[in-house]
């Protein structure tokens, strides 16, 4: 099974799709589109999947990196969505991506602003969330239950918390990704291993019943990909290809801090947003030592940009919430970077923060299937539903869905240096061989050998692919600039 993606394979696959019709053409290579490609290919269908940019170029790389059990949806009465989320979290933790998804602790500090009644309500919610874990049959060893901690222990987990008035904390656990973009790369490579043609830098210009008109963005040449069915998985851009789709995007902003801004932080934080019920800002320590602070939920009107900008008011709002619980405030100068993603929410009345995260699979009059809505955690189920719809529409000769038990690339542990195992799982030893040849540091705890691996096996075609998606060095502009020469050098090795 050849799971390597690189420039040479892309050229060969381009030649093949020009000359042979496929069963399924997927447009968009975020988590959902890559998931559709894997689902269809693993059922024995022939697949081509295109993206105008790169793997995980859109919303899939801008998440909180959480794989969550749907507690927020349960609080809104969306029991089905919550249960689905818990089931998918369990699949990722236990079978398909245990190398990329682990349990992580989250502490809600009990400050004077949190009443005893509010604390009791939140703990009840956490226990209901643990009930979802049990209903999804996720073992306790993979996801511990909630507990209440005294103030001293809460501060050991989170030393930056303000001591004055702190009564303790509520500890809960949820799934967390090492890196959302790495998950997408793993899904796409696994799909390629099952025979899917993964084609980045190929922009779909027009979709129709028999395929799509596509432009190779590297050469400017246009051509047709013939397909028995087309699946539009373009996320917030889906409406540009299927005009009958109505979306209402919302912006989720995160700040990026260096570790020294919140020294000693060992757990994530749930920080209540003043004036809001059941909404929290998230403080998320990362494996590379950085810390993310999020998450806004603001409606976005007008044209959808390729890369969303972060408004200064989002930065100020997140810092204001964060500083309600800290002994020493984090100021604007300590924000090393920031990013924003756009959620592809289905159009409905009300605040975007209150809209359902349920996904939808829609078939347009010209018989293009669109899968949209949803969230990163449930990408696999979204893909399954989209392929089920494609199979019914064209009576495709497909087997049943098997992706709930298909391990992603790297899921089989084989050993290697611990830092590499966290990012590459079973491929860590092979990556380490390249790191030994090219040990030069390039930032965020990475070595040049990792960039070379991404060029040879993970489909990186330029420096932005390397710095902004295969690694996340580019989340801090200063670090990105320092690593740019090394990224260019990786393509010569």
C-alpha positions, 0 to 999 in steps of 0.5 A: 500500500503506497501512501506517499504523496509527492510532486511525482505522484501528483503528475502521474495521477493527473495523467490518469484522471485525464484519461479515465473516468472515476466513480467519485470525484471529491472537491475539497481536501479538508477533513471532510473531503479527504474523509469522503475520498477515503470512505469511497476508496476503501469501499472499492470505488475509483476516486479522484479528489481535488483542492484548489490549494493544499491539504487542510488549507481551509477550516480544518487547520484553524480549529481548537485541535479538540476532538470533543464529545458533544457536551455543548450540543447536549446542553442545547438539547441536541442529543443526536448530535452529541451522541454522534460526536461522542461515538466519533471521538471514541473511534479516533481515540481507540482505533483510527488515530490513537497516535494523533488523538489523546485525552487531555485535561481541562480545568474550570477555575472556581473564581468568585465570579462563578457561583456555587450554583453555576459550579454545580450546574457545570459539574452536572454537565461534565457528568452528563458528558461522561455518560455520553462517553459510556454510551459511546462505549469509550473505555474509561482508560482512554478518557477519565471522568470529571472531578472537583479539585481543591484550590492548591491542586488546581494551581499546581495544574495551572500556576498562572491562576489568580490565587485570591478567592480561588475555591478550586476547580472542576476537572474534565477530560476530552479528546485533543489532536496533536495537530488538525492539519496532520489529521487531514494529511493522514486521512488523505494519505490513507485514501491514497493508499486505497487508490484515491488520486489526491490532487492538490493545486487543482481548482474545480471551476464548474461542477456538473452531473458528469464530472467537473471542469478543473484547472491545474493551478501550477500550469494554468491548464484546464481539463475535464475530470469525468465522474459518475458522481461529484461530491462537493466538500468545499466547506465554506466555499461550497456555495460558490460551486453549488449556488443552491447551498446557503451557508452562514459562516462564523469566524472562530479566532484563536490567539497564539502565545509562547509558553512563557506567557503562561508558565507551568500550565499543565492543563487546558482551561475553560474560562467562563465568558462573562454574561454568557451561559454555557460558553467558555473561552479555551486555553489550550497548551500544545505539544510544541510549547505554544498555547492557543487561546480561543474561541470567538463565534462571530458571523461573517458576511460578504465574500469568503476569503481564502485565509480569514484575517483576525480583527483586533476586536477579537484579540482584545475580547479574548485577552479580556476573558483570559485575564479574568482568571490570571494572577498576572495579565497577558498583554497585547505584546505577548500575543505572538500570533493569531489565526481565524477559521470560518465554520460552514454553518447552514443558514438559519435564524439566530446567533451563529453561536446558537446554530446547530452543528449538525451536518447535512448531505444535499443533492442539487437539481444537477445531481451534485452531492454537497456535504456541509455543516458539521465539525471536525470531530464528526468528519468520518460520519459526514463522509460516510453519509455523503458516500452513502448518498452517492452510492444510492444516487448512481447505484455504485458497486460499493461495499459497506462503509469500513472507515470506523475500523480503518487505521490512518497512516501512522496509527500502528505503533512501531517506536521511535523518539517520543517527540516524533511518535507524537506527530508521526506515530508508527512512521516515527522511526522512518522520519528519525532516519531523515532527521539524523541525516538533516538534524538542523533545527527549523523552529517549534522543536522541528528538524530539517529532516521533518521538512524533507519527509513532508516533501517526499511523503506528505504532498508538500509542494512549496514552503507554505505547505511545509510551514503552515500546514505540515508543521505549524511553525508559521502560526507565529510570523517571526518563527515563519520568517526564520524557517523560510530558508530551511523550507526552501532548502528542503525541496533541494534535498 
